[in-house]
Amino acid sequence: MVRNYIRKSKRQNWCVDNLRNAIKDIIYNNLSYTRAVDEYKGPYTTLYDYVQRVKKKEIHLSDLTSKRSIQQLGRFKPVFDESQELELLEYIKQMECRMFGQTMLDLRKLAFDLAEINKIDHNFCKKTATAGQDWVKGFLHRHPELSIRAPEPTSAARAMGFNKPVVQSFYKLLIECIQKHNFGPDRIYNVDETGLSCVAKSQGKIIATKGRKQVGKLFSAERGQNVTATICFSASGYYVPPLLIFPRKRLLPSFLDGAPPSSYGVAHPSGWMQSDIFVEWMHHFIKHTNPTISNPVLLLLDGHSTHVKNIPVIDIAKKNHITILCFPPHTTHKLQPLDISFMRPLSTYYSQEVNLYLVNHPGRVITIYEIGKIFGLAYNKSATINNAVSGFRKAGIVPYNPDVYSDFDFMAASTTETPYTPNTTNIVDQSIDNQTPLSSNAAYTVDQFISNETTLSPGTYNIIDKPINNEIPLSPATIIAANDQFVYDGSQLLLDETILTDKYIPEASVIVSPSATSFSVSPRDILRIPHATRAKSTRNIRRGKTGVITDSPYKIELESTKNMKGNELKKKIARKLFDKPQKKKRKCNSSSSKVIDSNDQYATDECIYCTEPYTTGSKSGEKWARCIGCAKWCHELCGGVEDWTSFICDFCRANISKT
């Protein structure tokens, strides 16, 4: 094995830089060979040979860059030269930044294809069409900046949602709120929900006997009951006592046995957070934080409907001097302190306590009555000051650091050429004083610039939203295509429908140049850096954006939206009263959808979002969808259903993303 080979010779163990400097001194400074050998610690004969070759102009000093540029000793020769390996290294980094990291097998196959297509001599295995393990081990050894890591699953929505324009708009609103009210670390809070189940989510590896085909571990059930815990802490490390939502109609005092001190418990049949329950939590939050006009509070939360579309919560917050700031959608995994530093330790400690309970109580299983005690033990271990402070620090909130994420952190969003265009007609999606956080025609599409060609035609790229005045919005980034990297300068680019050449440079200084490659066929020609274009959606759904929820324009628009929906419902009821009754048939296009009447067996079901039974109001006859995760039903509009065969509700998605 080459990776285990121990070199037996000491030849060629000198430094190339010393050799080059010694040659310079001998030729240009008339240094003697003896003094050069003593000063630069190089072999006499090697130094003499290279000085003569330089004098005869057989080689140039600039060619002596590394030992790979010099004739190698031994029978083990590198397959790729130094420049080719550096190009392969940059390609691997690009793929990893875009969340398409290469595995060991992928790298071995890519190396084989590069050698074969470029007709480079190699000793790779042609039967398996892969490079050997010796080569990949040597490649990683020669480039210590690479390591083998276990990737964290990240949804496509989060990869696309975490982009620089959106994140910058959040930090802009954050600093405006901090400067306006002079919030200190002890007055900035973050709240979020997490699910607690009778079945442990995360499981570590166990020690088992070699040769066993299957190793098992005892669980309480296949699918346990879910209890929602609402966690809140400040940037100074103060924790508000948690709220526990039990899936029951009545709350028993025994549910809170062993829970953290001063914990607050409520009961709801679904076990999920509801609008009225979040109103109760707001009173609980005010009780423990005591906000006043001279000492207000900033509350950071996600865009769940029970948080941002809850008018009583907005009224309570404004009355009690609480400013509510919402995170941008699909960015909480990077911006929310609770997700960064608290939820993972809590899940780990909770799983450990679940396993410990099963060991200490043989023959018993964990039910809803034991969750409070187990959660209390895990919460006491994870609720540390260091976890709270580090979460706000890593998110760039306290201390304020809008540049905590580099340009490489946003490269995953460039996989899709989806422009960021805020809804200018919706004041709910706007920030303070009726101003949108970003320009209405701003768009970012990074991949459409990254190309090996020097001539680009804007018409060849699929832009989702057609701009005004025949202008094509391009990426708000300064592209340096030589290394396929980009540096965002915050400017907006609007280019006319003109063919871009290497001689044409627009006002925003977009630099497009061909990528230098050492291969005849580069790695990106064999395996292209992925990018895709999503088709424009025909569904008009109001998506939540980052903004100050307690701002007056937000509340006014939210109230008008609800009034508009109420008027539409009244018109539907009137049409149903005077129109001829039609017999409703159950649609059979999907097993996870239903259209029912008042006599249907599902007529008493409640929507998991609006908690309204089917027979109540004017929603009778609307299409419902069943979640494949929790097997519960919701209205089509409430759940924003797109795929009927594999619909997953927001509650299950939240639990999956936190596991």
DOVO-123434 format. One record per residue (C-alpha): residue number from 1; residue in one letter; x, y, z. Coordinates in steps of 0.5 Angstrom, whole numbers, plus 500, padded with zeros to 3 digits. Example, Ala and Ser with C-alpha at 12.3 -4.5 7.8 and 13.67 -1.06 7.14 Angstrom:
2
<1,"A",<525,491,516>> <2,"S",<527,498,514>> 
# end
This chain:
659
<1,"M",<500,500,500>> <2,"V",<503,507,498>> <3,"R",<499,510,504>> <4,"N",<503,506,509>> <5,"Y",<510,506,505>> <6,"I",<516,508,509>> <7,"R",<521,512,505>> <8,"K",<528,509,506>> <9,"S",<532,514,502>> <10,"K",<534,521,504>> <11,"R",<535,524,497>> <12,"Q",<531,530,495>> <13,"N",<529,532,502>> <14,"W",<532,539,501>> <15,"C",<527,545,500>> <16,"V",<526,548,493>> <17,"D",<526,555,495>> <18,"N",<533,554,498>> <19,"L",<535,551,492>> <20,"R",<532,557,488>> <21,"N",<535,562,492>> <22,"A",<542,559,492>> <23,"I",<542,559,485>> <24,"K",<540,566,485>> <25,"D",<546,568,489>> <26,"I",<551,564,485>> <27,"I",<549,567,479>> <28,"Y",<548,574,480>> <29,"N",<552,575,487>> <30,"N",<558,571,485>> <31,"L",<557,566,491>> <32,"S",<561,560,491>> <33,"Y",<558,553,491>> <34,"T",<561,551,498>> <35,"R",<558,557,502>> <36,"A",<552,556,498>> <37,"V",<551,549,500>> <38,"D",<553,551,508>> <39,"E",<548,557,508>> <40,"Y",<542,553,504>> <41,"K",<543,546,506>> <42,"G",<543,543,499>> <43,"P",<547,538,496>> <44,"Y",<553,540,492>> <45,"T",<552,536,486>> <46,"T",<544,538,485>> <47,"L",<546,545,486>> <48,"Y",<552,545,481>> <49,"D",<547,541,476>> <50,"Y",<541,546,476>> <51,"V",<546,552,476>> <52,"Q",<549,550,469>> <53,"R",<542,548,466>> <54,"V",<540,555,468>> <55,"K",<546,558,465>> <56,"K",<545,554,459>> <57,"K",<537,556,459>> <58,"E",<535,549,459>> <59,"I",<530,551,465>> <60,"H",<528,558,468>> <61,"L",<528,560,475>> <62,"S",<521,561,475>> <63,"D",<520,553,473>> <64,"L",<523,551,480>> <65,"T",<516,552,484>> <66,"S",<516,545,488>> <67,"K",<519,539,488>> <68,"R",<513,536,483>> <69,"S",<517,541,477>> <70,"I",<523,537,478>> <71,"Q",<524,530,476>> <72,"Q",<522,525,481>> <73,"L",<525,519,484>> <74,"G",<522,512,486>> <75,"R",<517,509,482>> <76,"F",<511,512,485>> <77,"K",<509,518,481>> <78,"P",<503,523,482>> <79,"V",<498,522,477>> <80,"F",<496,530,477>> <81,"D",<501,535,477>> <82,"E",<500,541,482>> <83,"S",<496,546,478>> <84,"Q",<491,540,476>> <85,"E",<490,538,484>> <86,"L",<489,545,486>> <87,"E",<483,546,480>> <88,"L",<480,539,483>> <89,"L",<481,542,490>> <90,"E",<477,548,488>> <91,"Y",<472,544,485>> <92,"I",<471,540,491>> <93,"K",<470,546,495>> <94,"Q",<465,549,490>> <95,"M",<461,543,491>> <96,"E",<461,543,498>> <97,"C",<459,550,499>> <98,"R",<453,549,495>> <99,"M",<451,543,499>> <100,"F",<453,538,494>> <101,"G",<459,535,497>> <102,"Q",<463,529,494>> <103,"T",<464,523,498>> <104,"M",<470,519,498>> <105,"L",<467,514,492>> <106,"D",<465,521,488>> <107,"L",<472,523,488>> <108,"R",<475,517,486>> <109,"K",<470,516,480>> <110,"L",<472,523,478>> <111,"A",<479,522,479>> <112,"F",<479,516,474>> <113,"D",<474,520,469>> <114,"L",<479,526,469>> <115,"A",<485,522,468>> <116,"E",<481,518,462>> <117,"I",<478,523,458>> <118,"N",<485,528,459>> <119,"K",<489,522,457>> <120,"I",<493,522,463>> <121,"D",<497,516,465>> <122,"H",<495,513,471>> <123,"N",<495,506,475>> <124,"F",<487,507,477>> <125,"C",<483,501,477>> <126,"K",<479,500,470>> <127,"K",<475,495,472>> <128,"T",<471,499,477>> <129,"A",<473,505,474>> <130,"T",<475,509,480>> <131,"A",<481,511,483>> <132,"G",<485,507,489>> <133,"Q",<484,509,496>> <134,"D",<491,510,496>> <135,"W",<491,516,491>> <136,"V",<485,519,495>> <137,"K",<488,518,502>> <138,"G",<494,522,499>> <139,"F",<490,527,496>> <140,"L",<487,529,503>> <141,"H",<494,528,506>> <142,"R",<497,533,501>> <143,"H",<491,538,502>> <144,"P",<490,538,510>> <145,"E",<484,544,509>> <146,"L",<480,538,507>> <147,"S",<477,533,512>> <148,"I",<471,528,512>> <149,"R",<465,530,515>> <150,"A",<458,528,517>> <151,"P",<453,533,513>> <152,"E",<447,535,516>> <153,"P",<441,534,512>> <154,"T",<438,541,510>> <155,"S",<432,542,506>> <156,"A",<432,546,499>> <157,"A",<427,551,502>> <158,"R",<432,553,507>> <159,"A",<438,553,502>> <160,"M",<434,557,497>> <161,"G",<432,562,503>> <162,"F",<438,563,506>> <163,"N",<441,568,502>> <164,"K",<444,575,503>> <165,"P",<439,580,501>> <166,"V",<434,577,506>> <167,"V",<439,576,511>> <168,"Q",<441,583,510>> <169,"S",<434,586,511>> <170,"F",<433,582,517>> <171,"Y",<440,585,520>> <172,"K",<438,592,518>> <173,"L",<431,592,522>> <174,"L",<435,589,528>> <175,"I",<440,595,528>> <176,"E",<434,600,527>> <177,"C",<430,597,533>> <178,"I",<436,596,538>> <179,"Q",<438,604,536>> <180,"K",<431,606,537>> <181,"H",<429,603,544>> <182,"N",<437,602,546>> <183,"F",<436,594,548>> <184,"G",<441,591,552>> <185,"P",<443,584,552>> <186,"D",<438,583,558>> <187,"R",<432,585,554>> <188,"I",<433,581,548>> <189,"Y",<429,575,548>> <190,"N",<428,569,543>> <191,"V",<422,564,543>> <192,"D",<421,558,539>> <193,"E",<417,551,540>> <194,"T",<420,544,540>> <195,"G",<417,537,540>> <196,"L",<418,532,546>> <197,"S",<416,525,544>> <198,"C",<415,519,548>> <199,"V",<420,516,543>> <200,"A",<427,519,543>> <201,"K",<429,522,537>> <202,"S",<437,522,537>> <203,"Q",<440,515,538>> <204,"G",<448,514,539>> <205,"K",<452,508,537>> <206,"I",<452,502,542>> <207,"I",<457,497,543>> <208,"A",<455,490,540>> <209,"T",<458,483,538>> <210,"K",<462,483,532>> <211,"G",<458,479,526>> <212,"R",<451,480,529>> <213,"K",<446,482,523>> <214,"Q",<442,486,527>> <215,"V",<442,490,533>> <216,"G",<436,493,537>> <217,"K",<435,498,542>> <218,"L",<428,498,547>> <219,"F",<423,504,545>> <220,"S",<417,505,549>> <221,"A",<413,505,542>> <222,"E",<413,506,535>> <223,"R",<410,513,535>> <224,"G",<410,516,541>> <225,"Q",<405,522,543>> <226,"N",<408,529,542>> <227,"V",<408,535,547>> <228,"T",<410,542,545>> <229,"A",<415,545,549>> <230,"T",<416,553,548>> <231,"I",<423,555,550>> <232,"C",<425,563,551>> <233,"F",<431,566,553>> <234,"S",<435,572,553>> <235,"A",<442,574,550>> <236,"S",<444,575,558>> <237,"G",<443,568,559>> <238,"Y",<436,569,563>> <239,"Y",<431,563,561>> <240,"V",<423,564,562>> <241,"P",<420,558,565>> <242,"P",<418,554,559>> <243,"L",<410,552,557>> <244,"L",<408,545,556>> <245,"I",<402,544,551>> <246,"F",<399,537,552>> <247,"P",<395,533,547>> <248,"R",<389,533,552>> <249,"K",<382,536,553>> <250,"R",<384,537,560>> <251,"L",<390,539,564>> <252,"L",<392,534,570>> <253,"P",<396,537,575>> <254,"S",<401,530,575>> <255,"F",<403,532,568>> <256,"L",<407,537,571>> <257,"D",<411,533,576>> <258,"G",<418,534,575>> <259,"A",<418,539,570>> <260,"P",<422,545,571>> <261,"P",<420,550,576>> <262,"S",<415,555,575>> <263,"S",<413,551,568>> <264,"Y",<406,553,565>> <265,"G",<402,548,562>> <266,"V",<396,548,558>> <267,"A",<392,542,554>> <268,"H",<389,542,547>> <269,"P",<387,536,543>> <270,"S",<392,537,538>> <271,"G",<398,538,542>> <272,"W",<401,544,538>> <273,"M",<401,551,539>> <274,"Q",<395,555,538>> <275,"S",<393,562,537>> <276,"D",<390,563,544>> <277,"I",<395,559,547>> <278,"F",<400,564,545>> <279,"V",<396,569,548>> <280,"E",<397,566,554>> <281,"W",<404,565,553>> <282,"M",<405,572,552>> <283,"H",<402,574,559>> <284,"H",<407,569,562>> <285,"F",<412,572,558>> <286,"I",<410,579,561>> <287,"K",<410,576,568>> <288,"H",<417,574,568>> <289,"T",<420,580,564>> <290,"N",<416,586,567>> <291,"P",<417,590,561>> <292,"T",<416,598,562>> <293,"I",<416,604,558>> <294,"S",<423,606,560>> <295,"N",<425,598,560>> <296,"P",<422,595,554>> <297,"V",<423,588,551>> <298,"L",<425,586,544>> <299,"L",<422,579,542>> <300,"L",<425,575,536>> <301,"L",<421,569,533>> <302,"D",<419,565,527>> <303,"G",<414,567,522>> <304,"H",<409,561,525>> <305,"S",<402,564,524>> <306,"T",<400,563,531>> <307,"H",<406,568,532>> <308,"V",<405,573,526>> <309,"K",<398,573,524>> <310,"N",<395,574,531>> <311,"I",<392,580,533>> <312,"P",<391,579,540>> <313,"V",<398,578,541>> <314,"I",<400,584,537>> <315,"D",<395,588,542>> <316,"I",<398,585,548>> <317,"A",<405,587,546>> <318,"K",<404,594,544>> <319,"K",<401,595,550>> <320,"N",<406,592,554>> <321,"H",<412,595,551>> <322,"I",<414,589,547>> <323,"T",<417,590,540>> <324,"I",<416,583,536>> <325,"L",<421,582,530>> <326,"C",<420,576,526>> <327,"F",<426,572,522>> <328,"P",<426,571,515>> <329,"P",<422,565,512>> <330,"H",<427,559,512>> <331,"T",<433,562,516>> <332,"T",<432,560,523>> <333,"H",<437,554,522>> <334,"K",<442,560,522>> <335,"L",<439,566,525>> <336,"Q",<435,563,531>> <337,"P",<439,563,537>> <338,"L",<435,557,540>> <339,"D",<436,553,534>> <340,"I",<444,554,534>> <341,"S",<446,553,541>> <342,"F",<440,550,545>> <343,"M",<435,545,541>> <344,"R",<441,540,539>> <345,"P",<443,539,547>> <346,"L",<436,539,549>> <347,"S",<435,533,544>> <348,"T",<441,530,546>> <349,"Y",<440,530,554>> <350,"Y",<432,528,553>> <351,"S",<434,522,549>> <352,"Q",<439,520,554>> <353,"E",<434,521,560>> <354,"V",<429,517,556>> <355,"N",<434,511,555>> <356,"L",<436,512,563>> <357,"Y",<429,511,565>> <358,"L",<427,505,561>> <359,"V",<434,502,564>> <360,"N",<432,504,571>> <361,"H",<424,502,570>> <362,"P",<424,495,567>> <363,"G",<417,493,564>> <364,"R",<415,500,564>> <365,"V",<414,505,558>> <366,"I",<414,512,557>> <367,"T",<407,515,557>> <368,"I",<405,523,557>> <369,"Y",<405,523,565>> <370,"E",<413,522,565>> <371,"I",<415,527,559>> <372,"G",<414,533,564>> <373,"K",<419,529,569>> <374,"I",<424,527,563>> <375,"F",<424,534,560>> <376,"G",<425,537,567>> <377,"L",<432,533,568>> <378,"A",<434,535,560>> <379,"Y",<432,542,561>> <380,"N",<436,543,567>> <381,"K",<442,540,564>> <382,"S",<442,544,557>> <383,"A",<439,551,560>> <384,"T",<446,554,561>> <385,"I",<448,561,561>> <386,"N",<453,559,556>> <387,"N",<449,556,551>> <388,"A",<444,562,551>> <389,"V",<450,567,550>> <390,"S",<453,563,545>> <391,"G",<447,562,541>> <392,"F",<446,570,540>> <393,"R",<453,571,539>> <394,"K",<454,566,533>> <395,"A",<447,569,530>> <396,"G",<451,576,530>> <397,"I",<445,579,534>> <398,"V",<449,580,541>> <399,"P",<454,583,540>> <400,"Y",<451,586,533>> <401,"N",<455,583,527>> <402,"P",<452,583,521>> <403,"D",<458,580,517>> <404,"V",<458,574,521>> <405,"Y",<456,570,515>> <406,"S",<461,570,509>> <407,"D",<459,570,502>> <408,"F",<461,562,502>> <409,"D",<455,561,507>> <410,"F",<450,564,501>> <411,"M",<453,560,496>> <412,"A",<448,554,497>> <413,"A",<442,559,495>> <414,"S",<445,560,488>> <415,"T",<444,553,486>> <416,"T",<437,555,484>> <417,"E",<436,562,479>> <418,"T",<430,564,483>> <419,"P",<430,572,484>> <420,"Y",<428,575,491>> <421,"T",<422,579,489>> <422,"P",<418,582,495>> <423,"N",<411,583,495>> <424,"T",<410,590,494>> <425,"T",<402,590,494>> <426,"N",<402,587,501>> <427,"I",<404,592,507>> <428,"V",<404,586,512>> <429,"D",<410,584,508>> <430,"Q",<414,590,509>> <431,"S",<418,593,514>> <432,"I",<417,600,518>> <433,"D",<414,606,515>> <434,"N",<411,602,509>> <435,"Q",<418,601,506>> <436,"T",<420,594,504>> <437,"P",<427,592,507>> <438,"L",<429,591,500>> <439,"S",<428,594,493>> <440,"S",<422,591,489>> <441,"N",<426,589,483>> <442,"A",<432,586,486>> <443,"A",<434,579,484>> <444,"Y",<439,575,485>> <445,"T",<441,569,480>> <446,"V",<448,568,481>> <447,"D",<449,561,477>> <448,"Q",<447,565,471>> <449,"F",<454,569,471>> <450,"I",<458,563,473>> <451,"S",<461,560,466>> <452,"N",<467,558,462>> <453,"E",<465,562,456>> <454,"T",<467,569,455>> <455,"T",<461,571,452>> <456,"L",<454,571,455>> <457,"S",<447,572,453>> <458,"P",<442,574,458>> <459,"G",<436,571,453>> <460,"T",<439,564,455>> <461,"Y",<437,565,462>> <462,"N",<431,563,465>> <463,"I",<428,569,469>> <464,"I",<422,568,473>> <465,"D",<419,575,474>> <466,"K",<419,579,467>> <467,"P",<422,586,469>> <468,"I",<419,592,467>> <469,"N",<422,596,461>> <470,"N",<425,590,458>> <471,"E",<431,590,463>> <472,"I",<433,583,466>> <473,"P",<435,583,473>> <474,"L",<442,580,474>> <475,"S",<445,578,480>> <476,"P",<447,583,486>> <477,"A",<454,581,486>> <478,"T",<461,582,483>> <479,"I",<463,576,480>> <480,"I",<470,573,479>> <481,"A",<469,568,475>> <482,"A",<476,566,474>> <483,"N",<476,562,481>> <484,"D",<468,561,480>> <485,"Q",<467,565,487>> <486,"F",<463,572,488>> <487,"V",<463,577,493>> <488,"Y",<457,581,494>> <489,"D",<457,589,494>> <490,"G",<450,590,495>> <491,"S",<449,594,489>> <492,"Q",<443,592,484>> <493,"L",<445,590,477>> <494,"L",<440,592,471>> <495,"L",<443,590,464>> <496,"D",<440,592,458>> <497,"E",<438,586,453>> <498,"T",<445,587,450>> <499,"I",<450,581,448>> <500,"L",<456,581,454>> <501,"T",<463,580,451>> <502,"D",<469,580,455>> <503,"K",<470,588,452>> <504,"Y",<463,590,455>> <505,"I",<463,592,463>> <506,"P",<457,595,465>> <507,"E",<457,600,470>> <508,"A",<456,595,476>> <509,"S",<463,593,474>> <510,"V",<461,585,473>> <511,"I",<467,582,471>> <512,"V",<466,576,467>> <513,"S",<473,572,465>> <514,"P",<474,565,462>> <515,"S",<476,560,468>> <516,"A",<483,558,467>> <517,"T",<484,550,467>> <518,"S",<490,546,467>> <519,"F",<485,540,464>> <520,"S",<483,539,457>> <521,"V",<477,537,460>> <522,"S",<476,540,467>> <523,"P",<472,537,473>> <524,"R",<466,542,472>> <525,"D",<465,539,465>> <526,"I",<465,532,467>> <527,"L",<460,534,473>> <528,"R",<457,540,472>> <529,"I",<456,545,478>> <530,"P",<448,544,479>> <531,"H",<443,549,478>> <532,"A",<436,549,477>> <533,"T",<430,554,475>> <534,"R",<424,553,479>> <535,"A",<418,555,474>> <536,"K",<413,561,476>> <537,"S",<408,559,481>> <538,"T",<401,560,479>> <539,"R",<398,560,486>> <540,"N",<398,567,490>> <541,"I",<400,565,497>> <542,"R",<402,571,502>> <543,"R",<408,569,505>> <544,"G",<411,572,511>> <545,"K",<417,576,511>> <546,"T",<422,579,516>> <547,"G",<419,585,519>> <548,"V",<417,588,526>> <549,"I",<410,585,528>> <550,"T",<408,590,533>> <551,"D",<409,596,527>> <552,"S",<402,599,526>> <553,"P",<402,598,518>> <554,"Y",<403,591,519>> <555,"K",<397,590,524>> <556,"I",<393,595,519>> <557,"E",<394,590,513>> <558,"L",<393,584,518>> <559,"E",<386,586,520>> <560,"S",<384,588,513>> <561,"T",<386,582,510>> <562,"K",<382,578,515>> <563,"N",<376,583,514>> <564,"M",<377,581,506>> <565,"K",<377,574,508>> <566,"G",<370,575,512>> <567,"N",<367,578,506>> <568,"E",<369,573,501>> <569,"L",<366,568,506>> <570,"K",<359,571,507>> <571,"K",<359,572,499>> <572,"K",<360,564,499>> <573,"I",<355,563,504>> <574,"A",<350,567,500>> <575,"R",<351,564,494>> <576,"K",<350,557,497>> <577,"L",<344,559,500>> <578,"F",<341,561,493>> <579,"D",<344,557,488>> <580,"K",<341,550,487>> <581,"P",<344,545,491>> <582,"Q",<349,540,488>> <583,"K",<350,533,490>> <584,"K",<358,533,492>> <585,"K",<362,527,490>> <586,"R",<368,525,493>> <587,"K",<374,526,489>> <588,"C",<378,520,488>> <589,"N",<385,523,485>> <590,"S",<389,522,491>> <591,"S",<388,518,497>> <592,"S",<390,524,502>> <593,"S",<385,529,500>> <594,"K",<377,529,501>> <595,"V",<371,533,500>> <596,"I",<366,532,505>> <597,"D",<359,534,507>> <598,"S",<355,534,513>> <599,"N",<353,527,513>> <600,"D",<361,525,512>> <601,"Q",<364,521,517>> <602,"Y",<370,526,517>> <603,"A",<365,532,519>> <604,"T",<367,533,526>> <605,"D",<375,533,524>> <606,"E",<378,540,526>> <607,"C",<383,543,521>> <608,"I",<390,543,525>> <609,"Y",<391,550,523>> <610,"C",<385,554,524>> <611,"T",<382,549,529>> <612,"E",<375,549,526>> <613,"P",<371,543,525>> <614,"Y",<368,542,518>> <615,"T",<361,543,519>> <616,"T",<362,550,522>> <617,"G",<362,556,518>> <618,"S",<362,556,510>> <619,"K",<368,552,509>> <620,"S",<364,546,508>> <621,"G",<365,543,501>> <622,"E",<372,545,501>> <623,"K",<378,540,499>> <624,"W",<382,538,505>> <625,"A",<389,534,506>> <626,"R",<391,529,510>> <627,"C",<399,530,513>> <628,"I",<403,523,512>> <629,"G",<407,525,518>> <630,"C",<401,526,523>> <631,"A",<395,523,519>> <632,"K",<391,530,521>> <633,"W",<387,534,516>> <634,"C",<387,541,514>> <635,"H",<384,546,509>> <636,"E",<387,546,503>> <637,"L",<388,554,503>> <638,"C",<390,553,511>> <639,"G",<396,548,509>> <640,"G",<398,551,503>> <641,"V",<398,544,499>> <642,"E",<402,543,493>> <643,"D",<403,536,493>> <644,"W",<397,532,495>> <645,"T",<400,525,495>> <646,"S",<406,527,500>> <647,"F",<403,533,504>> <648,"I",<407,534,510>> <649,"C",<404,540,515>> <650,"D",<408,545,518>> <651,"F",<408,542,525>> <652,"C",<411,536,522>> <653,"R",<416,539,518>> <654,"A",<419,543,524>> <655,"N",<420,537,528>> <656,"I",<424,534,522>> <657,"S",<428,540,522>> <658,"K",<430,540,529>> <659,"T",<432,533,529>> 
# end
